[in-house]
Structure formats: structure tokens, C-alpha cells
């Protein structure tokens, strides 16, 4: 959860991203946009008996158009909301937030020469795939917003952008694991939703990251989209601030406060990150795992 708003982003998206620090979920604005996930170094030891770790391939080039809807059809796992189609885009200014318990502010950005580290055993691609699918299938707001669904292609793309599907990676800014969740954000999430997710468990890490995406969907959806929580790419135009999907992606990287503020227009301060994730939602090699 980009918790700090910055997170670890790894190996380069071809032609767009350079090896960088981190890109994390769930916090405030980052001074720089996040690059693609880092590749797994060949000298990282794994515990005995663990499944061999395959090195993720470099993600493809990101989409050129700012926020333009992908040319391919949406992932079949994305479940459409029954609400009518929205055509007017977001509200000109935000309504007061319905959530008063918000994530903690982001930490200071890490040193530019810092390198990610690893600990423990890396989960296999098959294990990661199952963990992300399970997290995407969960209903996170069963009472107040049961129609909120986080598309599986968005979950897979975010995890690839954040960590390259590396479950044991530690970013310089403090982001941990698959979804690059910050420890302070994980603590907040567990308290807010009365859970006990373990950041170092790749399955719990997936639940934390997707739970944060669901929280952002409700928070921003209530403020700007009149509780229309659909994260459909088809609702996006060429303008980045045209749809909830782009806003949620942006907030995962920069934090809710950088995107949604009471009485102000919706903002997308990190266009490159949004382009990267949007491109990965249709082009990522991880979609075929």
C-alpha cells in the first residue's frame, strides 16, 4: 500500500522506467514518480525446499495516452457494477469524506543511492498468482458498499509495478512485499478493519494491498463519484482525472490526501505511475501466469 505514498517499483517498463527505489501503497505524495519493479537478483538465497524463483520479465512499454482506455477488452475477472453508466465524470469539487479514520502520512523519501534488500523465502509465481486472486475475490465492504470489487487485472498489475511479484523484497522507503505495504499503513489497516494481517506473509500482504485499494475506492468514490464505485477502464477518457480507476491507482502510489481533498477538484499528481499500471493491466506478462 503505498503507504507512504511512495513505494518500491522495480525493473524497468521497457523504454519508460529505470531501476528505482520504491513505490508504495497508501500514503502521501511522492517527490518522484515510481519506476517499474526490480528484477530478482540471482544471488538472493532461498530457503531449503522452497520452490525455485523465476525472474520476472521486464514489463512492456507503458501506454502513451494519458489515461486512455486500453485497446484490448477488460479482464474477464473484472466484475461490473450494476449501477448505471456515469457520463459526467467526477464532481467539480469533492464532497466531505465519509471516512474520518485515514492512513498515516508518508515517510521521508529514501536516499537515491539506496538499494532494495531481501529477506526470507520468495513465494513462487503460482503461489503469488493464487494469493492475488484470493485477495481480488474478497468483498471488503460487505455492509456499506458490497458492490465494490477490485478487478484482478488491476491487482496483478499493481503488484507487478510495485514489486515485480517479489514477495520477500524490502524497499528503501520501508515498503514490504508483493504490494509494498508500509508498516504504519498495515497497522492502521488492521486496526480500521479489525484484522491481524502479517506483512511478511505474502498472502496477508496481498490482502492488505487489495484492502487498501478497496478503501481508496470507497473514499474517493464517495467524495467525487456519488458512490459509483466502478473501476471500469471504459469509463476513462483521455483525461487522467476522468475516472475512479485512475484516481485509485494514483492514490495507491501518492496517498489519498494528494488525490482527494474536500472542496477541491480531483487530482492525479503522478501521471507516469498511472500510465504504467494502466498499461500493465492489459499488457503485463504477469497476466499470463
C-alpha positions as CSV (number, residue, x, y, z in Angstrom):
1,X,0.0,0.0,0.0
2,X,1.9,2.7,-0.9
3,X,1.6,3.6,2.4
4,X,3.9,6.2,2.4
5,X,2.9,7.1,-1.0
6,X,6.0,6.1,-2.4
7,X,6.7,2.6,-3.0
8,X,9.1,0.4,-4.4
9,X,9.0,0.0,-8.1
10,X,11.3,-2.3,-9.7
11,X,12.6,-3.4,-13.1
12,X,12.1,-1.0,-15.9
13,X,9.0,-0.8,-18.0
14,X,10.6,-1.1,-21.4
15,X,11.6,2.4,-22.7
16,X,9.9,4.1,-19.7
17,X,11.1,3.1,-16.3
18,X,14.6,2.9,-14.9
19,X,15.6,0.8,-11.9
20,X,14.4,2.8,-9.0
21,X,13.8,2.9,-5.3
22,X,10.3,2.1,-4.2
23,X,6.7,2.7,-4.8
24,X,4.4,2.0,-2.0
25,X,0.8,1.9,-1.3
26,X,-1.2,4.1,0.9
27,X,0.3,7.4,1.8
28,X,1.1,10.9,0.8
29,X,2.6,12.5,-2.2
30,X,6.0,11.3,-3.5
31,X,8.6,13.7,-4.8
32,X,9.3,11.4,-7.7
33,X,7.2,9.0,-9.7
34,X,7.8,5.4,-9.2
35,X,9.6,3.2,-11.7
36,X,8.8,-0.4,-12.6
37,X,9.5,-3.4,-10.4
38,X,13.0,-4.6,-9.8
39,X,14.2,-7.9,-11.1
40,X,15.1,-10.6,-8.6
41,X,18.9,-10.8,-8.3
42,X,20.4,-14.1,-9.0
43,X,22.4,-14.2,-5.8
44,X,19.4,-13.9,-3.4
45,X,19.4,-17.1,-1.3
46,X,16.3,-19.2,-0.8
47,X,15.5,-21.5,2.0
48,X,15.9,-25.2,1.5
49,X,13.0,-26.9,-0.1
50,X,11.5,-23.7,-1.4
51,X,10.2,-23.7,-4.9
52,X,12.6,-22.2,-7.4
53,X,12.1,-18.5,-8.0
54,X,11.7,-17.4,-11.6
55,X,12.9,-14.0,-12.5
56,X,10.1,-11.7,-13.7
57,X,10.4,-10.5,-17.2
58,X,10.5,-6.7,-17.8
59,X,7.1,-5.2,-18.2
60,X,6.2,-3.9,-21.7
61,X,6.2,-0.2,-22.6
62,X,3.5,1.8,-20.9
63,X,0.6,3.3,-22.8
64,X,1.2,6.6,-24.5
65,X,-2.2,8.3,-24.0
66,X,-2.8,9.8,-20.6
67,X,-5.5,7.7,-19.0
68,X,-6.7,6.5,-22.4
69,X,-8.8,3.3,-22.1
70,X,-6.9,0.2,-23.1
71,X,-7.3,-1.1,-26.6
72,X,-7.9,-4.6,-25.5
73,X,-11.1,-5.8,-23.8
74,X,-11.1,-5.7,-20.0
75,X,-10.1,-8.7,-18.0
76,X,-12.9,-11.3,-17.6
77,X,-12.3,-11.2,-13.9
78,X,-13.4,-7.6,-13.6
79,X,-16.9,-7.7,-12.3
80,X,-19.1,-4.8,-13.5
81,X,-21.2,-2.8,-11.0
82,X,-25.0,-2.8,-11.5
83,X,-25.1,1.0,-11.3
84,X,-26.0,3.0,-14.4
85,X,-23.3,4.3,-16.6
86,X,-21.7,7.6,-15.5
87,X,-21.0,10.0,-18.2
88,X,-20.3,13.3,-16.4
89,X,-17.0,12.3,-14.8
90,X,-16.1,13.3,-11.3
91,X,-17.8,16.1,-9.3
92,X,-16.1,19.5,-9.9
93,X,-15.2,19.6,-6.2
94,X,-15.2,16.9,-3.5
95,X,-18.0,16.2,-1.0
96,X,-16.9,15.9,2.6
97,X,-15.2,12.5,3.2
98,X,-17.3,9.7,4.7
99,X,-14.2,8.2,6.3
100,X,-12.7,10.0,9.2
101,X,-10.1,7.3,10.0
102,X,-7.4,7.8,7.4
103,X,-4.0,6.3,6.7
104,X,-0.9,7.8,8.3
105,X,1.2,10.4,6.4
106,X,4.1,9.1,4.2
107,X,7.7,8.9,5.4
108,X,10.5,10.9,4.1
109,X,11.8,9.7,0.7
110,X,14.8,7.3,0.8
111,X,18.3,8.2,-0.3
112,X,18.6,7.9,-4.1
113,X,21.5,5.5,-3.9
114,X,19.7,3.1,-1.7
115,X,19.1,-0.4,-3.0
116,X,16.3,-2.8,-2.1
117,X,17.1,-5.8,0.1
118,X,15.5,-9.3,0.5
119,X,14.6,-11.5,3.5
120,X,13.1,-14.9,3.8
121,X,12.0,-17.2,1.0
122,X,10.3,-15.8,-2.1
123,X,6.9,-17.3,-3.0
124,X,6.7,-18.9,-6.4
125,X,4.7,-17.4,-9.2
126,X,2.0,-19.9,-8.7
127,X,1.7,-19.1,-5.1
128,X,1.6,-15.3,-5.8
129,X,-1.0,-15.8,-8.5
130,X,-3.3,-17.6,-6.1
131,X,-2.7,-15.1,-3.3
132,X,-3.6,-12.2,-5.6
133,X,-6.7,-14.0,-7.0
134,X,-7.9,-14.7,-3.5
135,X,-7.4,-11.1,-2.4
136,X,-9.2,-9.8,-5.5
137,X,-12.2,-12.1,-4.9
138,X,-12.8,-10.9,-1.4
139,X,-15.7,-8.4,-0.5
140,X,-14.1,-5.8,1.7
141,X,-17.1,-3.6,2.4
142,X,-19.9,-6.2,2.8
143,X,-22.3,-3.9,4.7
144,X,-21.9,-0.3,3.4
145,X,-20.6,-1.0,-0.1
146,X,-20.9,-4.6,-1.1
147,X,-20.7,-3.8,-4.8
148,X,-17.1,-2.7,-4.5
149,X,-14.9,-5.1,-6.5
150,X,-11.2,-4.8,-7.3
151,X,-10.5,-6.2,-10.8
152,X,-8.0,-9.0,-10.8
153,X,-6.0,-7.4,-13.6
154,X,-5.7,-4.2,-11.5
155,X,-4.4,-6.3,-8.6
156,X,-1.9,-8.2,-10.7
157,X,-0.7,-5.0,-12.4
158,X,-0.3,-3.1,-9.2
159,X,1.7,-6.0,-7.6
160,X,3.9,-6.2,-10.7
161,X,4.5,-2.4,-10.7
162,X,5.2,-2.4,-7.0
163,X,7.4,-5.4,-6.6
164,X,7.7,-7.5,-9.7
165,X,5.7,-10.1,-7.8
166,X,8.6,-10.5,-5.3
167,X,7.2,-11.5,-2.0
168,X,10.4,-11.1,0.0
169,X,11.6,-7.6,-1.2
170,X,12.1,-4.7,1.2
171,X,12.1,-1.2,-0.3
172,X,14.3,1.6,0.8
173,X,11.3,3.6,1.9
174,X,10.1,0.8,4.1
175,X,7.6,-0.9,1.7
176,X,7.3,-4.6,2.2
177,X,6.5,-7.5,0.0
178,X,4.2,-8.0,-3.0
179,X,2.1,-4.9,-2.6
180,X,4.8,-2.8,-1.0
181,X,2.8,-2.0,2.1
182,X,4.2,0.3,4.7
183,X,4.3,-1.0,8.3
184,X,2.4,2.1,9.6
185,X,-0.3,1.6,6.9
186,X,-0.6,-2.1,7.8
187,X,-1.1,-1.2,11.4
188,X,-3.7,1.3,10.5
189,X,-5.5,-1.2,8.2
190,X,-5.6,-3.9,10.8
191,X,-7.0,-1.5,13.4
192,X,-9.5,0.0,11.0
193,X,-10.9,-3.3,9.8
194,X,-10.2,-5.4,13.0
195,X,-7.8,-7.8,11.3
196,X,-4.4,-9.2,12.1
197,X,-2.7,-9.4,8.7
198,X,1.0,-10.2,8.8
199,X,3.0,-8.0,6.4
200,X,5.7,-10.7,5.9
201,X,3.2,-13.3,4.8
202,X,2.8,-13.0,1.1
203,X,-0.9,-13.9,1.3
204,X,-1.7,-11.4,4.0
205,X,0.4,-8.8,2.2
206,X,-1.9,-9.3,-0.9
207,X,-5.0,-8.9,1.3
208,X,-3.5,-5.7,2.8
209,X,-2.8,-4.2,-0.5
210,X,-6.1,-5.0,-2.1
211,X,-7.9,-3.9,1.1
212,X,-6.2,-0.6,0.7
213,X,-7.3,-0.4,-3.0
214,X,-10.9,-1.1,-1.8
215,X,-10.6,1.6,0.9
216,X,-9.4,4.1,-1.7
217,X,-12.3,3.1,-4.0
218,X,-14.9,3.9,-1.4
219,X,-13.1,7.0,-0.1
220,X,-12.7,8.6,-3.5
221,X,-15.9,7.2,-4.9
222,X,-18.0,8.8,-2.1
223,X,-16.2,12.2,-2.5
224,X,-16.2,12.5,-6.3
225,X,-18.4,9.9,-7.9
226,X,-21.6,9.8,-5.8
227,X,-20.9,6.3,-4.6
228,X,-20.4,4.9,-8.1
229,X,-17.6,2.5,-7.3
230,X,-16.9,1.0,-10.7
231,X,-13.3,0.7,-11.6
232,X,-14.0,0.2,-15.3
233,X,-11.4,1.3,-17.8
234,X,-14.2,2.1,-20.3
235,X,-15.3,4.9,-18.1
236,X,-12.0,6.7,-18.6
237,X,-11.3,9.3,-21.2
238,X,-8.0,10.8,-22.4
239,X,-8.0,13.0,-19.3
240,X,-6.4,11.4,-16.3
241,X,-8.8,12.8,-13.8
242,X,-11.9,11.5,-15.7
243,X,-12.5,8.2,-13.8
244,X,-12.3,6.5,-10.5
245,X,-9.9,3.8,-11.8
246,X,-7.1,6.4,-12.5
247,X,-7.8,8.1,-9.2
248,X,-7.4,4.9,-7.2
249,X,-4.2,3.9,-9.0
250,X,-2.8,7.4,-8.3
251,X,-3.7,7.4,-4.7
252,X,-2.2,3.9,-4.1
253,X,1.1,5.5,-5.1
254,X,0.8,9.0,-3.8
255,X,-1.7,8.6,-1.0
256,X,-5.3,9.6,-0.6
257,X,-4.6,13.2,0.5
258,X,-2.7,14.0,-2.7
259,X,-5.7,12.9,-4.8
260,X,-8.9,13.7,-2.9
261,X,-9.4,16.8,-0.8
262,X,-12.7,18.2,0.4
263,X,-13.9,21.2,-1.6
264,X,-11.2,20.7,-4.3
265,X,-11.1,19.1,-7.7
266,X,-9.9,15.5,-8.1
267,X,-6.1,15.5,-8.7
268,X,-3.8,12.9,-10.4
269,X,-0.3,14.2,-9.5
270,X,1.6,11.1,-10.7
271,X,0.6,10.6,-14.4
272,X,3.5,8.3,-15.2
273,X,2.7,5.8,-12.5
274,X,-0.9,5.8,-13.6
275,X,0.1,5.2,-17.2
276,X,2.4,2.3,-16.1
277,X,-0.3,0.5,-14.2
278,X,-2.9,1.1,-16.8
279,X,-0.6,-0.4,-19.5
280,X,0.2,-3.4,-17.2
281,X,-3.5,-4.1,-16.8
282,X,-3.7,-5.2,-20.4
283,X,0.0,-5.9,-21.4
284,X,1.7,-7.3,-18.4
285,X,3.4,-10.7,-18.9
286,X,2.1,-11.5,-15.4
287,X,-1.4,-11.7,-16.7
288,X,-0.5,-15.0,-18.4
289,X,1.0,-16.6,-15.3
